[in-house]
């Protein structure tokens, strides 16, 4: 288990001087205005779009560097709170780093988490009804759409946070097109249900690309025992996922990258961001 706590500079194009505003999910309130990063869209093309699927039009938010032909394509998978302002901001950060970043609204059939004020309510009314198979199919559809918009699916990467961190591990098993993945504090072992029949620890040996996991040692919801079990399972991967690894920030809680929340830890977040960019680039999913 790798442990690191060194810091780096904030991503290019980001600042911390703007107050938090509308666009954050109700369950995240109060937003930590003093640390919230606000990333501008200068030099980018950004927007909302709809992706056609067999069971409805999937809303997505995208951000890409303007004037760049075929930037690498990066899926950005939402937290439990959906594609609210923080995830959109993260897409713009990746776009400033040279990516066609796209975040699909993966709950759109089940409901809108932004109007719910309690996390247990989001689980009870929405998350528990979102099948993993639906998520995998929606991510596939998003890749196809983004490729048609100029994203380079030959350099396909994925990163996800919290709920999206778990989805990132599973997509690395599902997709043969992925070059690299970075999972931020996603659950590794949870109850098996009809909608979530397998967990990342069950299929670590089947991962199809190198995955970097970024976890907090003080995460109350993801015990270090499950992280250690995942590392043991990853060591059995002799295929294209060999070399996957997990970095643990000893004092960081859950959601340490979420700069709008009280659990934000700037040092771990900055180090994780740099590791994320380096991992994607090293494994063929970066610009250049």
Beta strands, then each sheet from edge to edge (+ up, - down):
strand 1: 2-3
strand 2: 14-15
strand 3: 38-39
strand 4: 44-53
strand 5: 56-65
strand 6: 72-77
strand 7: 99-104
strand 8: 152-161
strand 9: 180-184
strand 10: 210-216
strand 11: 245-249
sheet 1: 1+ 11+ 10+ 9+ 8+ 6+ 7+ 5- 4+
sheet 2: 2+ 3-
end
